[in-house]
């Protein structure tokens, strides 16, 4: 029997715009999803296979994973017995703080999802362990060695690429409709008819241009709304219906599958308890 998946999630005390996660996974499968933040993940042990930008890639020790905000990706454990990794989620507020700490503008995009730089992976793992516990001077040094090196060496100096190709008017309109109706029951044939496509054409266009089906993108809008509500202080028990989920169990299931943590873990981290409860718990 596989060991239970264990995760910890918290908000940095030193950089409140940065969230941190530690995961010990034995059987988790991430469906297509995205984050409203830059994601940087460093593997400690094991590995996984993931799909992003239409290609299959591998997470492993010595390789850093980087995803732009709203960049869809999916993953599952490969032949390894598990995947242990540490991740950073950097939102717009976190980027502004990093700019101040690093003396540069890190509002940059990344043209690749993998960075093969074992020294940089070790730097991020060390930062993850010490960011809030270290003395201020040491924390500054660790930020420079990790995020400073990442942005200077591997950022392309431009804003992240637009995640949704708004030059495709029909696709853009379909996205607007899904976003506006995320809390309602939505029928594929209705959305397709409103944008002048057949359901088959709509699905094909979503998968080709976004790497997600219409339903997966609708689910992402709901997850983003749920996260927004919990950041605003609404308890998970009240979030499900307003975000468009059938009930709280549906919210719990989809949130955990996409983000690796439960709504309760997420809400506690966002409720003003930075740096607390960093020990992995069953998730």
Secondary structure, DSSP 8 states (H G I E B T S, - for coil): -----EEEEEE-SS-TTEEEEEEEESS-EEEEE--SSEEEEEEEEEEEEEEETTEEEEEETTEEEEE-TT--EEEEE-SSS-EEEEEEEE-HHHHHHHHHHHTS------S-SEEE-HHHHHHHHHHHHHTTTS-HHHHHHHHIIIIIHHHHHH--SS----SS-TTSHHHHHHHHHHHHTTTS---HHHHHHHHT--HHHHHHHHHHHHSS-HHHHHHHHHHHHHHHHHHTT--HHHHHHHHT-SSHHHHHHHHHHHHSS-HHHHHHHHTT-TT---S-EE-
